[in-house]
């Protein structure tokens, strides 16, 4: 299998995994009747605790790979910005935002990846990337405004939580690509989660998570969704994601967000969520912008040759 084909296969698998993660967050927090099981903070913390615990043997084995304080700092950025903080931000957002809409808003990721690559890592932006970023930003603005009365009931803080999470994803993506090239995907993933293990363990007791298992009869149903989210949607998915970055680029890897909304919307429809036609149109505008930023130069050069 060629490197390009392998990248696309991994990207599609990852889109299916992460596209379903938004609904799994909901299932961890609420019953079918909308009754609360775990709080948003408890779900985010359990997700990180389970994932980091599963990876702990590999993490300890790879501990010797950390060579200096600078590398440790970059791994902290990956662990906390790429995993820990977004886990809490997304669960907070999904207390009032539909899973399909959350998947749509995740499309901010490639835009932030591009902009942060330019601002922090001096990755030069082409005119197509600039135009694509502008179009994508316009599309996301319409996506947010068109979804206000359809897909979320809370205040703007729930939307900005997702925007902040995608900003952190963009920072982590660029850090992996430009600062951790000497580590493998497995090493980056395991060491990143090692750094969030103790905070997650502390959070389990601080948030009094154990009491939910004793007091709520639906706790195991919610926990099952969180466990799947942690093991498949977090630990395994991050392995795939970091691997894609290494064999392609941070921008290509962030392109998984092209497909995540489609998966999230389909699953959301299955569980009775509503998405308006205006949101779908806005989503297409976002995708046009992101595709133009990724492939505009190639498409233009091909059209000139023909």
N, C-alpha and C positions, 0 to 999 in steps of 0.2 A: 504494500500500500504506500503510495507516495505521501510525502509530508503534507502537501496541500489537502489531499483527500482525507488523510487522518485528522487534520485540523477541523475539517467540516463535519466529519462523523462525530468527533468528540463534542463539537459545538452544539449539534442537534440533540445529542443525548443530554448534555448539560441544560439546554433550554427546557427539555421535558421535566428534568429533575427540579430546576429552580422555578419553572412555571407553576408547578404543583405546590411549591413551598408556601405560597401565600395562603392557600386554603388550609394547609396543615397548621399554620399559625392560628387561624380562626378555630380549627377543630380543637386545638390545645387550650384555647381560652373560653370557648362557649360550647354548650350542648346544642343539639338540633333545634331545641326550643328557644335558644338564645340565652339560656341561663349560664351564669359565670361558673367556670371551673377553676382555672389558674388565672392569676392576674397577668397583665402584659409583661411586667418586670419578671415574674416567675417563669413565664414561658421563655423569654429571651435568655434568662440565666440558666435554665435547665438545658436549653439547646446548646449553649456553650459548654456547660459542665459535662454533659454526656459526650459531646464530640471530642473535647479535650481529654476526657478519661479514656475513651476508646483508643485515642492516638498516643496515650501516655508512654507505653513501652517503646514505641518507635521514637517518640520525642526524646526520651532519656538516652536512647542509643545514639541519636544524632546530636546530642548536646555538645559533643567534642568538636562539632563542625563550626561552632561559633569561635571566630578567631580574634575578634577585637571588639571594643566598645561601640565603634561606629556600626559594625555589622549587627550588633545587638540592638542598637537604636532602630535600624531599618526593619529588623524582624518585629520589633515592638509596633512599628507603624503598620506592618502587615497584620499582626495579630489583633491589635485593637481597632485600627481603622478599617481593615478588610473583613473583620469578623465580629469582634466583641460589641463595639458601639452600634453598628448597624442592626444587630440582632435585637437590641432594645428599642431602637428607633422605629423599626418596622412593626414590631408588635404593638408599640404605643399607637402608631398610625392606624393599625388595623382594628383598633377598638371602635373606630368610627368610619373607616374607609373600607370599601368593598375589596375583596382580594383581586378581582379583575382590574380595578382602577389602580390598585397598588402596583400591579404588574405593569400597567401602562406607564405610571410615573417613574418606574425603574429605568425608563428610556433616557433619563438624564445622565446615566452612567457614561456612555461613550462621549457625550459632549464634554462632561467634566474631565474625562480622560484626556481628550484632545487639548483642552484649554490648560489644564495643569501640566501636561507634558511640555507645552510651549512656555508657560510662565516659570515653572520651577526647574525644569530639566532642559530648557533651551532647545526643545525639539521643534524645528522650524515648521510653521504652518503654511501650506500652499493656499492659493486663492480659492480653490475648490473647498478646502477644509474650512476656511473662514466663512464662505457663503453657506456651506452645509451647516455649520454651527449656528449661523443666524437663522436659517430656515427651521432647523430643529428646535431652537429656542422659541421661535414664534409658534410652532406647532404645539409645544409643551404648554405655552401660555393659554392657547385655546383649549387644550386638553383639560387643564385645571379649571378654567372658567366654565367650560361646558359640562363638567362633571360635578360642579358644586351642589346642584340640586338633585342629582341623580344617584351618585355613588358614594357620597359621604354626608354624615349628619353632624360632625363636630365642627370645631373652629379651624382656622388656617394653620394652627400649630401641628395638626395631624398631617397636613400636606407638606409643610416645611420639614417635618421629621424625615420624610422620605427623601426630600431634596438634599438634606444634610447627609443622609446615609449614602446617597449616590455620589456626593462630593467626596466622602471618605473612601468609597470604593475606587474612585478615580485616582486618589492619592496613593492608595495601596497598589493599584495596578501599575502605575508608573514607577513606584519604588521597586517592585519585583523586576520589572523590565530593565531598569537602568542601574540599580544598585545591588541586586542579588543574583547576578548572572552566574556567579561561581558556585551557586547552590542548586541542587536538583529540585524538582517540583515536590517530591516527597519530603525533602529536608526543610524546605520553606514552609510547607503546610504543617508538618509536625512541630517544628520549633515555634511557629507563630501561635499554635494552639497551646503549647507548653507554657507560654508567657501569660495566657489568660486562664490557666487552670486554677491557680490559687485564688484570683479574684472571683472566679465562678464558684469555687467551693465555699468561700466566705459568703458570697451572695445567697447560696442555698440556705444557710443558717440565718443570715441577717433578714432575709425575706420570709422566714418561717414557712418555707415551702412544705416541709414534712407534715404540717398540720392539715394541709389540703387532702393528703392521702388518708388521714384519719377521720376527717369530718365530711368529705364530699364523696358520695357514692359514684359519681361520674369521673373520679380522679384517674382511674386506670385507663379509661377511654381517652381522656385528654392526654395522659402521659404517653399512650401508644402513638398518638399523632406526633407528639413532640420528639419521641425517640426516633421515629422514621425521619422526621425533619432533621434531627441532629446527625444521625448516622449516614443517611443517604444524601439528604439535602444540604448538609454542611461538610462533614468530614470527607466523604467520597467526592462530592461536587467540587470542593476546593482543590483536591488532588487533580481532578480533570482540568479545572480552570487554570491553575498554575502551570500545568503541563502544556496547555494551549498557548499560554503566553510565551513559554520558552521555545516552542517550535514555530511560532508565528510572530505575533506582536501584541502589545497591550491593547492597541486599538481594535485589532481583529477579535481578540478575546472578549473585549467589552461589547462587541457586536452580537453576543448572545442575547442582548436585550432586544434585538430585532424580533426574536422568536418567543421570548418569555411572555410578552403580552398576549400573544395568540393562544398559547397554552393556558395562561391564567384566565383569559376571557372564556375559553371553552369550558374549563372546569367550573368557573363562576356561574355560567349559564346553567350547567348541570345541577348546581345547588341552588338555583333560583335567583341569582343576582341579576341586576338590570344594568345594561350598558346602552347609552343613547347613540343614535346615528351620528350626531355631531362629535361624540367622543371617538368613534371609529374613524371619521374623517380627519380629526385632529391627529389621531395616531398615525395615519398614512402620511400626513405632512411631516411629522417627526421622523418617520422612517425614510422619507425622501431626503431629508436633510442629513441624516446619519449616513445613508448610502452614498450621497454626493460627497460627503467629507471623506469617506473611506475609499471610494472607487471613481470619483469624478475625473481625476487625471487620467486614469486608465481608459475609461469609457470615451473621454474626449480624444485621446490619442488614437484609439481604434477607429473612431468615426472619421478622423482626418485621413487615415490610411485608406479607408474605403471610399 
